[in-house]
Amino acid sequence: MTLQLGDTAPDFQAQTTQGEIQFHDWLGDSWGILFSHPADFTPVCTTELGAAARLAPEFEKRNTKIIAISVDGVADHEKWADDIEETQGARPAFPLIGDPDRKVADLYGMIPPAAENTQTVRSVFVIGPDKKLKLTLTYPASTGRNFNEILRVLDSLQLTAKHKLATPADWQQGEDVIITPAVSDEEAKELFPGYETIKPYLRKTKQPQA
């Protein structure tokens, strides 16, 4: 069955480059990003793991743990990490899940039913501290992901989880945000003093600082 937003992220036990984990226990009270790559020792995946490694401090600032997976084994992951560090200038400090039996990949629907091989597509799952799925993205094997976009979406998710707000198209951290329609004008005056009404259904306000 296809996972939907709001579903509880399936829990699992797996071997990783940092030892065995129980996924929900490993997440703890943090946000989490689980992302798959088709195979180790492949060009696009190498650039992606390098990009994620370079951005690791940004995810840490956002109380977010990242973890990668492919259907290769842990021993291959560890050898590949040397290549990633050599070619991309950063070594993954986050765990890489070994999933040769496809247990986790099947649990999260990472392998298309019509696939001619067992490679996982480029899936991204953002998971909240409540273990619910907040975002899913799927890219074809030929297209590398934009990890800055994943950070941007994470900022939006964390902001809107705390406030009755939404973020407009192309929003970036620090820009104006939108008051949700569920908030009355009276409540908006209390919560977001000085907000701007563009249309009755479109009200802008400054991004809260906390």
Phi and psi in degrees as GROMACS dihedral restraints (atoms count N, CA, C in turn):
[ dihedral_restraints ]
;  ai    aj    ak    al  type     phi  dphi    fc
    3     4     5     6     1   -69.2    20    10
    4     5     6     7     1   135.5    20    10
    6     7     8     9     1   -74.1    20    10
    7     8     9    10     1   139.0    20    10
    9    10    11    12     1  -117.3    20    10
   10    11    12    13     1   156.8    20    10
   12    13    14    15     1   -59.0    20    10
   13    14    15    16     1   136.5    20    10
   15    16    17    18     1    94.7    20    10
   16    17    18    19     1   -15.6    20    10
   18    19    20    21     1   -69.5    20    10
   19    20    21    22     1   153.4    20    10
   21    22    23    24     1   -71.6    20    10
   22    23    24    25     1   129.0    20    10
   24    25    26    27     1   -62.5    20    10
   25    26    27    28     1   127.2    20    10
   27    28    29    30     1   -56.9    20    10
   28    29    30    31     1   135.3    20    10
   30    31    32    33     1   -84.8    20    10
   31    32    33    34     1   154.7    20    10
   33    34    35    36     1  -161.1    20    10
   34    35    36    37     1   160.9    20    10
   36    37    38    39     1  -111.2    20    10
   37    38    39    40     1   136.4    20    10
   39    40    41    42     1  -155.2    20    10
   40    41    42    43     1   156.0    20    10
   42    43    44    45     1   -86.4    20    10
   43    44    45    46     1   137.6    20    10
   45    46    47    48     1  -133.9    20    10
   46    47    48    49     1   174.7    20    10
   48    49    50    51     1   -67.9    20    10
   49    50    51    52     1    -8.0    20    10
   51    52    53    54     1  -118.0    20    10
   52    53    54    55     1    26.3    20    10
   54    55    56    57     1    96.8    20    10
   55    56    57    58     1  -178.2    20    10
   57    58    59    60     1   -76.0    20    10
   58    59    60    61     1   138.9    20    10
   60    61    62    63     1  -129.4    20    10
   61    62    63    64     1   152.6    20    10
   63    64    65    66     1  -104.5    20    10
   64    65    66    67     1   116.0    20    10
   66    67    68    69     1   -54.1    20    10
   67    68    69    70     1   -52.0    20    10
   69    70    71    72     1   -63.2    20    10
   70    71    72    73     1   -39.7    20    10
   72    73    74    75     1   -64.9    20    10
   73    74    75    76     1   -39.8    20    10
   75    76    77    78     1   -63.3    20    10
   76    77    78    79     1   -39.1    20    10
   78    79    80    81     1   -64.8    20    10
   79    80    81    82     1   -39.9    20    10
   81    82    83    84     1    59.6    20    10
   82    83    84    85     1  -131.3    20    10
   84    85    86    87     1   -96.6    20    10
   85    86    87    88     1    11.6    20    10
   87    88    89    90     1   -87.3    20    10
   88    89    90    91     1   161.9    20    10
   90    91    92    93     1   -72.9    20    10
   91    92    93    94     1   160.2    20    10
   93    94    95    96     1  -141.9    20    10
   94    95    96    97     1   148.5    20    10
   96    97    98    99     1  -127.4    20    10
   97    98    99   100     1   116.4    20    10
   99   100   101   102     1  -105.9    20    10
  100   101   102   103     1   121.1    20    10
  102   103   104   105     1  -134.1    20    10
  103   104   105   106     1   141.8    20    10
  105   106   107   108     1  -105.4    20    10
  106   107   108   109     1   153.0    20    10
  108   109   110   111     1  -131.3    20    10
  109   110   111   112     1   147.3    20    10
  111   112   113   114     1   -58.4    20    10
  112   113   114   115     1   -44.1    20    10
  114   115   116   117     1  -166.0    20    10
  115   116   117   118     1   152.3    20    10
  117   118   119   120     1   -71.4    20    10
  118   119   120   121     1   160.7    20    10
  120   121   122   123     1    56.7    20    10
  121   122   123   124     1    39.4    20    10
  123   124   125   126     1  -124.0    20    10
  124   125   126   127     1   152.1    20    10
  126   127   128   129     1   -66.0    20    10
  127   128   129   130     1   -51.2    20    10
  129   130   131   132     1   -65.2    20    10
  130   131   132   133     1   -42.8    20    10
  132   133   134   135     1   -61.3    20    10
  133   134   135   136     1   -36.9    20    10
  135   136   137   138     1   -61.5    20    10
  136   137   138   139     1   -43.0    20    10
  138   139   140   141     1   -67.8    20    10
  139   140   141   142     1   -35.7    20    10
  141   142   143   144     1   -67.0    20    10
  142   143   144   145     1   -46.0    20    10
  144   145   146   147     1   -64.5    20    10
  145   146   147   148     1   -34.2    20    10
  147   148   149   150     1   -65.7    20    10
  148   149   150   151     1   -41.7    20    10
  150   151   152   153     1   -62.8    20    10
  151   152   153   154     1   -44.2    20    10
  153   154   155   156     1   -63.9    20    10
  154   155   156   157     1   -38.7    20    10
  156   157   158   159     1   -64.4    20    10
  157   158   159   160     1   -41.3    20    10
  159   160   161   162     1   -66.7    20    10
  160   161   162   163     1   -30.7    20    10
  162   163   164   165     1   -90.7    20    10
  163   164   165   166     1     2.0    20    10
  165   166   167   168     1   -52.0    20    10
  166   167   168   169     1   -41.5    20    10
  168   169   170   171     1   -62.3    20    10
  169   170   171   172     1   -31.4    20    10
  171   172   173   174     1   -68.7    20    10
  172   173   174   175     1   -40.1    20    10
  174   175   176   177     1   -65.8    20    10
  175   176   177   178     1   -39.1    20    10
  177   178   179   180     1   -62.3    20    10
  178   179   180   181     1   -39.8    20    10
  180   181   182   183     1   -58.3    20    10
  181   182   183   184     1   -28.6    20    10
  183   184   185   186     1   -96.9    20    10
  184   185   186   187     1    17.6    20    10
  186   187   188   189     1    52.5    20    10
  187   188   189   190     1    46.5    20    10
  189   190   191   192     1  -126.0    20    10
  190   191   192   193     1   126.5    20    10
  192   193   194   195     1   -95.1    20    10
  193   194   195   196     1   136.4    20    10
  195   196   197   198     1  -115.0    20    10
  196   197   198   199     1   147.0    20    10
  198   199   200   201     1  -150.4    20    10
  199   200   201   202     1   136.1    20    10
  201   202   203   204     1  -111.7    20    10
  202   203   204   205     1   160.6    20    10
  204   205   206   207     1  -149.7    20    10
  205   206   207   208     1   144.2    20    10
  207   208   209   210     1  -146.7    20    10
  208   209   210   211     1   175.3    20    10
  210   211   212   213     1   -84.4    20    10
  211   212   213   214     1    10.3    20    10
  213   214   215   216     1   -82.6    20    10
  214   215   216   217     1   165.2    20    10
  216   217   218   219     1   -86.9    20    10
  217   218   219   220     1   167.4    20    10
  219   220   221   222     1   -61.5    20    10
  220   221   222   223     1   -38.4    20    10
  222   223   224   225     1   -60.5    20    10
  223   224   225   226     1   -41.3    20    10
  225   226   227   228     1   -65.6    20    10
  226   227   228   229     1   -41.2    20    10
  228   229   230   231     1   -56.3    20    10
  229   230   231   232     1   -44.5    20    10
  231   232   233   234     1   -66.4    20    10
  232   233   234   235     1   -39.0    20    10
  234   235   236   237     1   -67.9    20    10
  235   236   237   238     1   -41.3    20    10
  237   238   239   240     1   -64.1    20    10
  238   239   240   241     1   -34.1    20    10
  240   241   242   243     1   -56.8    20    10
  241   242   243   244     1   -32.5    20    10
  243   244   245   246     1   -62.7    20    10
  244   245   246   247     1   -43.1    20    10
  246   247   248   249     1   -65.6    20    10
  247   248   249   250     1   -40.7    20    10
  249   250   251   252     1   -60.8    20    10
  250   251   252   253     1   -46.5    20    10
  252   253   254   255     1   -63.5    20    10
  253   254   255   256     1   -41.6    20    10
  255   256   257   258     1   -65.7    20    10
  256   257   258   259     1   -43.9    20    10
  258   259   260   261     1   -92.6    20    10
  259   260   261   262     1   -24.4    20    10
  261   262   263   264     1  -111.7    20    10
  262   263   264   265     1    -7.6    20    10
  264   265   266   267     1    78.7    20    10
  265   266   267   268     1    11.2    20    10
  267   268   269   270     1  -153.7    20    10
  268   269   270   271     1   140.7    20    10
  270   271   272   273     1  -105.4    20    10
  271   272   273   274     1   132.9    20    10
  273   274   275   276     1   -57.4    20    10
  274   275   276   277     1   122.3    20    10
  276   277   278   279     1   -97.3    20    10
  277   278   279   280     1    -0.4    20    10
  279   280   281   282     1  -100.1    20    10
  280   281   282   283     1   161.2    20    10
  282   283   284   285     1   -70.8    20    10
  283   284   285   286     1   146.8    20    10
  285   286   287   288     1  -115.0    20    10
  286   287   288   289     1   121.8    20    10
  288   289   290   291     1   -80.9    20    10
  289   290   291   292     1   131.2    20    10
  291   292   293   294     1   -89.7    20    10
  292   293   294   295     1   124.8    20    10
  294   295   296   297     1  -135.7    20    10
  295   296   297   298     1    52.7    20    10
  297   298   299   300     1   -64.2    20    10
  298   299   300   301     1   -23.2    20    10
  300   301   302   303     1   -90.4    20    10
  301   302   303   304     1     2.8    20    10
  303   304   305   306     1    65.4    20    10
  304   305   306   307     1    17.0    20    10
  306   307   308   309     1   -59.9    20    10
  307   308   309   310     1   -51.6    20    10
  309   310   311   312     1   -72.9    20    10
  310   311   312   313     1   -40.6    20    10
  312   313   314   315     1   -58.3    20    10
  313   314   315   316     1   -41.6    20    10
  315   316   317   318     1   -70.5    20    10
  316   317   318   319     1   -37.2    20    10
  318   319   320   321     1   -60.7    20    10
  319   320   321   322     1   -35.8    20    10
  321   322   323   324     1  -102.2    20    10
  322   323   324   325     1     5.3    20    10
  324   325   326   327     1    64.7    20    10
  325   326   327   328     1    39.8    20    10
  327   328   329   330     1   -85.9    20    10
  328   329   330   331     1   -10.8    20    10
  330   331   332   333     1  -114.1    20    10
  331   332   333   334     1   115.0    20    10
  333   334   335   336     1   -58.5    20    10
  334   335   336   337     1   139.8    20    10
  336   337   338   339     1   -57.0    20    10
  337   338   339   340     1   -33.0    20    10
  339   340   341   342     1   -91.5    20    10
  340   341   342   343     1     7.3    20    10
  342   343   344   345     1   -62.1    20    10
  343   344   345   346     1   140.0    20    10
  345   346   347   348     1   -82.4    20    10
  346   347   348   349     1   -11.1    20    10
  348   349   350   351     1  -137.1    20    10
  349   350   351   352     1  -174.0    20    10
  351   352   353   354     1  -102.4    20    10
  352   353   354   355     1    17.5    20    10
  354   355   356   357     1   -72.2    20    10
  355   356   357   358     1   138.5    20    10
  357   358   359   360     1   -74.8    20    10
  358   359   360   361     1   145.1    20    10
  360   361   362   363     1   -77.8    20    10
  361   362   363   364     1   177.0    20    10
  363   364   365   366     1   -86.3    20    10
  364   365   366   367     1    84.0    20    10
  366   367   368   369     1   -93.1    20    10
  367   368   369   370     1   148.4    20    10
  369   370   371   372     1  -131.3    20    10
  370   371   372   373     1   129.4    20    10
  372   373   374   375     1  -124.8    20    10
  373   374   375   376     1   119.4    20    10
  375   376   377   378     1   -99.0    20    10
  376   377   378   379     1   127.4    20    10
  378   379   380   381     1  -122.1    20    10
  379   380   381   382     1   130.8    20    10
  381   382   383   384     1   -81.0    20    10
  382   383   384   385     1   170.5    20    10
  384   385   386   387     1   -60.2    20    10
  385   386   387   388     1   -20.2    20    10
  387   388   389   390     1   -83.9    20    10
  388   389   390   391     1     5.1    20    10
  390   391   392   393     1    70.2    20    10
  391   392   393   394     1    15.5    20    10
  393   394   395   396     1   -92.1    20    10
  394   395   396   397     1   147.2    20    10
  396   397   398   399     1   -73.5    20    10
  397   398   399   400     1   123.1    20    10
  399   400   401   402     1  -102.6    20    10
  400   401   402   403     1   -23.7    20    10
  402   403   404   405     1  -159.6    20    10
  403   404   405   406     1   141.9    20    10
  405   406   407   408     1  -132.1    20    10
  406   407   408   409     1   140.3    20    10
  408   409   410   411     1  -135.7    20    10
  409   410   411   412     1   144.5    20    10
  411   412   413   414     1  -136.1    20    10
  412   413   414   415     1   125.6    20    10
  414   415   416   417     1  -115.2    20    10
  415   416   417   418     1   150.7    20    10
  417   418   419   420     1   -71.7    20    10
  418   419   420   421     1   163.8    20    10
  420   421   422   423     1   -61.2    20    10
  421   422   423   424     1   -25.8    20    10
  423   424   425   426     1   -81.8    20    10
  424   425   426   427     1    -9.2    20    10
  426   427   428   429     1  -117.7    20    10
  427   428   429   430     1   115.8    20    10
  429   430   431   432     1   -73.5    20    10
  430   431   432   433     1   147.8    20    10
  432   433   434   435     1   -80.2    20    10
  433   434   435   436     1   157.0    20    10
  435   436   437   438     1   -98.9    20    10
  436   437   438   439     1   101.9    20    10
  438   439   440   441     1   -73.0    20    10
  439   440   441   442     1   -21.6    20    10
  441   442   443   444     1   -66.8    20    10
  442   443   444   445     1   -34.2    20    10
  444   445   446   447     1   -66.9    20    10
  445   446   447   448     1   -38.8    20    10
  447   448   449   450     1   -63.2    20    10
  448   449   450   451     1   -39.4    20    10
  450   451   452   453     1   -62.6    20    10
  451   452   453   454     1   -42.0    20    10
  453   454   455   456     1   -61.5    20    10
  454   455   456   457     1   -44.5    20    10
  456   457   458   459     1   -65.0    20    10
  457   458   459   460     1   -39.4    20    10
  459   460   461   462     1   -60.1    20    10
  460   461   462   463     1   -43.0    20    10
  462   463   464   465     1   -58.7    20    10
  463   464   465   466     1   -43.1    20    10
  465   466   467   468     1   -63.8    20    10
  466   467   468   469     1   -46.3    20    10
  468   469   470   471     1   -61.2    20    10
  469   470   471   472     1   -41.8    20    10
  471   472   473   474     1   -70.4    20    10
  472   473   474   475     1   -37.1    20    10
  474   475   476   477     1   -65.6    20    10
  475   476   477   478     1   -49.3    20    10
  477   478   479   480     1   -75.4    20    10
  478   479   480   481     1   -15.1    20    10
  480   481   482   483     1   -73.0    20    10
  481   482   483   484     1   -25.0    20    10
  483   484   485   486     1   -98.2    20    10
  484   485   486   487     1   -24.8    20    10
  486   487   488   489     1  -130.2    20    10
  487   488   489   490     1   155.9    20    10
  489   490   491   492     1   -81.9    20    10
  490   491   492   493     1    65.5    20    10
  492   493   494   495     1  -134.8    20    10
  493   494   495   496     1   164.5    20    10
  495   496   497   498     1  -134.6    20    10
  496   497   498   499     1   163.2    20    10
  498   499   500   501     1  -112.7    20    10
  499   500   501   502     1   137.2    20    10
  501   502   503   504     1   -76.5    20    10
  502   503   504   505     1   176.1    20    10
  504   505   506   507     1   -56.8    20    10
  505   506   507   508     1   137.8    20    10
  507   508   509   510     1    64.4    20    10
  508   509   510   511     1    15.6    20    10
  510   511   512   513     1   -58.4    20    10
  511   512   513   514     1   142.2    20    10
  513   514   515   516     1  -126.3    20    10
  514   515   516   517     1   155.8    20    10
  516   517   518   519     1   -50.0    20    10
  517   518   519   520     1   128.6    20    10
  519   520   521   522     1    96.3    20    10
  520   521   522   523     1   -12.2    20    10
  522   523   524   525     1   -84.9    20    10
  523   524   525   526     1   167.6    20    10
  525   526   527   528     1   -60.5    20    10
  526   527   528   529     1   151.2    20    10
  528   529   530   531     1  -124.3    20    10
  529   530   531   532     1   175.0    20    10
  531   532   533   534     1  -112.3    20    10
  532   533   534   535     1   136.5    20    10
  534   535   536   537     1   -80.3    20    10
  535   536   537   538     1   131.0    20    10
  537   538   539   540     1   -68.1    20    10
  538   539   540   541     1   150.0    20    10
  540   541   542   543     1   -59.8    20    10
  541   542   543   544     1   -23.6    20    10
  543   544   545   546     1   -68.6    20    10
  544   545   546   547     1   -14.9    20    10
  546   547   548   549     1   -90.6    20    10
  547   548   549   550     1   122.6    20    10
  549   550   551   552     1   -71.1    20    10
  550   551   552   553     1   163.3    20    10
  552   553   554   555     1   -60.9    20    10
  553   554   555   556     1   -38.5    20    10
  555   556   557   558     1   -62.6    20    10
  556   557   558   559     1   -43.9    20    10
  558   559   560   561     1   -68.4    20    10
  559   560   561   562     1   -36.4    20    10
  561   562   563   564     1   -62.6    20    10
  562   563   564   565     1   -39.4    20    10
  564   565   566   567     1   -60.5    20    10
  565   566   567   568     1   -35.6    20    10
  567   568   569   570     1   -77.7    20    10
  568   569   570   571     1   -42.7    20    10
  570   571   572   573     1   -80.7    20    10
  571   572   573   574     1   -36.4    20    10
  573   574   575   576     1  -133.4    20    10
  574   575   576   577     1    67.2    20    10
  576   577   578   579     1   -57.6    20    10
  577   578   579   580     1   137.7    20    10
  579   580   581   582     1    84.3    20    10
  580   581   582   583     1    11.4    20    10
  582   583   584   585     1   -64.4    20    10
  583   584   585   586     1   159.7    20    10
  585   586   587   588     1  -110.8    20    10
  586   587   588   589     1   130.1    20    10
  588   589   590   591     1   -98.1    20    10
  589   590   591   592     1   115.6    20    10
  591   592   593   594     1   -92.5    20    10
  592   593   594   595     1   -45.5    20    10
  594   595   596   597     1  -138.8    20    10
  595   596   597   598     1   160.0    20    10
  597   598   599   600     1   -52.7    20    10
  598   599   600   601     1   -29.8    20    10
  600   601   602   603     1   -98.1    20    10
  601   602   603   604     1    -0.7    20    10
  603   604   605   606     1  -129.8    20    10
  604   605   606   607     1   101.3    20    10
  606   607   608   609     1  -124.4    20    10
  607   608   609   610     1   127.0    20    10
  609   610   611   612     1  -105.5    20    10
  610   611   612   613     1   151.6    20    10
  612   613   614   615     1  -150.7    20    10
  613   614   615   616     1   164.7    20    10
  615   616   617   618     1   -67.9    20    10
  616   617   618   619     1   147.7    20    10
  618   619   620   621     1   -65.0    20    10
  619   620   621   622     1   127.9    20    10
  621   622   623   624     1   -60.1    20    10
  622   623   624   625     1   148.2    20    10
  624   625   626   627     1   -84.8    20    10
  625   626   627   628     1   -13.6    20    10
